[in-house]
């Protein structure tokens, strides 16, 4: 199993930081970036290889690749997304379809979270689950969050931002354990998703899997401080959190 980071997005709501950098390279604790925190987490749980999907301002990641490998003791492979500024991240994850065949812990490139999240996902393995989503069941939800409804013993029933927050079991935080056995089915679901609408999220690919009868499981992360950084308010929260890790 290896790490996988989606870091191709433009992050336009974080300008001027993202005028020259992808969102994953925006600093959140001194010179420490969102990507640094994720790579540190991966190294702490014993991963030795990471693939990073890059697109917008990808040269900034290429320039830092050697330094990141040295800092975290990881072998890093960069995967180019040729439509990063045109299409949404269902296509971005599909670009890493060969990587998925090795089994991955996937982290969005804009999620600041502690290593306890990865440890929770690893601890949840072992009962035949093929895909396990990290789920926050504590946070009060609003319209913007990627909300999830689960059913006892059946896993995810619905995953979308477009639902009444009061009906949701929790929020998907942007970190997933994907076993190698799920790779081909997930890649096919992602392809069907972006071919239907290139503006769809990879979570819509998860929904496509569920609609096909595939079981997508969840692992509650407990009362954990984390944030998805989409805008400057989120960045301020991320900086408050990151310095505590």
C-alpha positions in Angstrom: 0.0 0.0 0.0 1.2 3.5 -0.9 0.1 7.1 -0.3 -1.8 9.0 -2.9 -2.4 12.8 -2.9 -4.7 14.7 -5.2 -2.9 18.0 -5.7 -3.9 19.2 -9.2 -6.5 21.8 -8.3 -6.2 25.5 -8.8 -7.6 26.7 -5.5 -8.8 30.0 -7.0 -10.5 31.1 -3.7 -7.0 31.1 -2.1 -5.5 33.8 -4.3 -3.0 35.4 -4.1 -1.3 32.4 -2.6 -2.4 30.2 -5.5 -1.4 32.6 -8.2 2.0 30.8 -8.3 1.3 27.6 -6.2 -1.1 24.7 -6.2 -3.3 24.7 -3.1 -1.4 21.8 -1.6 1.7 24.0 -1.4 0.1 26.8 0.5 1.9 27.2 3.9 -0.1 26.4 7.0 2.6 26.4 9.7 5.7 28.6 9.0 7.1 27.0 5.8 5.2 23.8 6.3 2.6 23.2 3.6 -0.6 21.1 3.5 1.4 18.6 1.4 4.1 18.5 4.0 1.6 17.5 6.7 0.1 14.8 4.5 3.5 13.3 3.6 4.5 13.4 7.3 1.4 11.4 8.2 2.2 8.9 5.5 5.7 8.4 6.7 4.6 8.1 10.3 2.3 5.1 9.5 5.2 3.4 7.6 4.4 4.1 4.0 7.6 4.4 1.8 6.1 5.5 -1.5 3.6 8.2 -2.5 2.1 9.2 -5.8 0.9 12.8 -6.2 -1.5 13.8 -8.9 -0.4 17.3 -10.2 -1.8 19.7 -12.7 -2.2 23.4 -11.9 1.2 25.0 -11.3 2.7 21.5 -11.3 6.2 22.8 -11.8 6.2 24.0 -8.2 5.7 20.4 -7.1 8.3 19.1 -9.5 10.8 21.6 -8.2 10.2 20.4 -4.6 10.1 16.7 -5.3 13.7 15.8 -4.4 13.6 17.9 -1.2 10.3 16.3 -0.1 11.7 12.8 -0.7 14.7 13.6 1.4 12.7 15.3 4.2 10.2 12.4 4.6 12.1 9.4 3.4 9.6 8.7 0.7 9.8 7.8 -2.9 7.5 10.2 -4.8 6.0 9.6 -8.2 4.2 12.5 -9.9 1.2 11.8 -12.0 0.1 14.5 -14.5 -3.5 15.5 -14.9 -3.8 17.2 -18.3 -7.2 18.6 -17.6 -6.7 20.0 -14.1 -8.0 23.5 -14.9 -10.9 22.2 -17.0 -12.4 19.2 -15.2 -13.2 18.3 -11.6 -11.4 15.7 -9.5 -13.3 12.5 -10.6 -11.0 12.7 -13.6 -8.0 13.6 -11.4 -8.4 10.4 -9.4 -8.9 8.4 -12.6 -5.5 9.6 -13.8 -4.1 7.6 -10.9 -5.9 4.4 -11.9 -2.6 2.4 -12.2 -1.5 3.6 -8.7 -4.8 2.4 -7.3 -3.9 -1.2 -8.3 -1.3 -1.1 -5.5 -3.8 -0.2 -2.8 -3.6 3.4 -1.5 -4.4 5.7 1.3 -5.9 8.7 -0.6 -5.7 12.2 0.8 -7.1 15.3 -0.8 -4.4 17.9 -1.2 -6.4 20.5 0.7 -7.2 18.6 3.9 -5.3 19.4 7.1 -5.7 16.5 9.5 -3.7 14.5 12.1 -2.2 11.1 11.6 -4.8 9.6 13.8 -7.1 9.6 10.7 -4.8 7.3 8.7 -4.3 5.1 11.8 -8.1 4.8 12.2 -8.5 3.7 8.5 -5.7 1.1 8.9 -7.3 -0.2 12.1 -10.6 -0.6 10.3 -9.2 -3.1 7.7 -9.6 -6.8 7.9 -13.3 -7.7 7.4 -13.3 -7.7 3.6 -13.8 -4.0 3.2 -12.5 -2.7 -0.1 -13.0 1.1 0.3 -13.2 2.8 3.7 -14.0 6.5 4.0 -12.8 8.6 7.0 -16.0 10.0 8.4 -16.5 12.9 10.9 -19.7 12.1 12.8 -19.2 14.9 15.4 -19.1 18.1 13.4 -22.2 20.2 12.8 -22.8 20.2 9.1 -23.9 22.9 6.6 -24.4 23.0 2.9 -20.8 23.0 1.6 -19.7 19.8 3.3 -19.4 16.4 1.5 -22.1 14.7 3.4 -22.7 10.9 3.8 -25.7 8.8 4.8 -24.9 5.3 6.0 -27.0 2.2 6.8 -26.2 -0.3 9.5 -24.2 -3.1 8.0 -24.5 -1.7 4.5 -22.1 1.1 4.5 -22.5 4.3 2.4 -26.0 4.8 0.9 -25.5 8.3 -0.4 -22.6 10.7 -0.6 -23.0 14.3 -1.9 -22.9 17.9 -0.9 -26.5 18.2 -2.1 -28.5 16.9 0.8 -30.2 18.2 3.9 -27.4 18.3 6.6 -29.9 17.1 9.1 -30.3 13.7 7.3 -26.5 13.0 7.1 -24.6 10.5 9.2 -21.5 12.6 8.9 -19.0 14.3 6.7 -16.4 12.6 4.5 -13.1 14.4 5.3 -11.2 13.7 2.1 -9.2 10.6 3.2 -9.9 7.1 2.0 -8.3 3.7 2.3 -8.7 1.9 -1.1 -7.6 -1.7 -1.3 -6.0 -3.0 -4.5 -9.0 -5.3 -5.1 -11.2 -2.2 -5.6 -9.0 -0.5 -8.2 -10.6 -1.7 -11.5 -14.2 -1.2 -10.3 -13.4 2.2 -9.0 -11.6 3.3 -12.1 -14.5 2.2 -14.2 -17.0 4.1 -12.0 -14.8 7.2 -12.1 -14.7 7.0 -15.9 -18.4 6.7 -16.1 -18.8 9.7 -13.8 -16.6 12.2 -15.6 -17.9 11.0 -19.0 -21.4 11.8 -17.7 -20.2 15.2 -16.5 -16.6 16.3 -16.2 -17.5 18.7 -13.4 -18.3 15.9 -11.0 -16.3 14.9 -7.9 -14.6 11.6 -7.3 -17.1 11.2 -4.5 -19.7 11.0 -7.3 -17.7 8.0 -8.5 -18.1 6.5 -5.0 -21.8 7.0 -5.4 -21.7 5.3 -8.8 -20.1 2.3 -7.1 -22.8 2.2 -4.5 -25.5 2.4 -7.1 -23.9 -0.6 -8.8 -24.1 -2.6 -5.6 -20.6 -2.1 -4.4 -20.2 -1.7 -0.6 -18.3 1.4 0.4 -17.6 1.4 4.2 -16.8 4.2 6.7 -14.6 4.6 9.7 -15.6 7.3 12.2 -12.6 9.4 13.2 -13.9 10.6 16.5 -13.6 14.2 17.8 -10.6 15.3 15.7 -9.6 18.8 14.7 -9.3 19.0 10.9 -10.3 21.3 8.1 -10.7 21.3 4.3 -9.1 24.5 3.0 -11.1 26.1 0.3 -10.9 29.8 1.2 -9.1 32.3 3.4 -11.3 31.6 6.4 -10.5 27.9 6.1 -6.8 28.7 5.8 -6.9 30.6 9.1 -8.5 27.6 10.7 -5.9 25.3 9.1 -3.1 27.4 10.6 -4.6 27.2 14.0 -4.8 23.4 13.7 -1.6 22.6 12.0 0.6 24.1 14.7 -0.8 21.6 17.1 0.3 18.5 15.2 
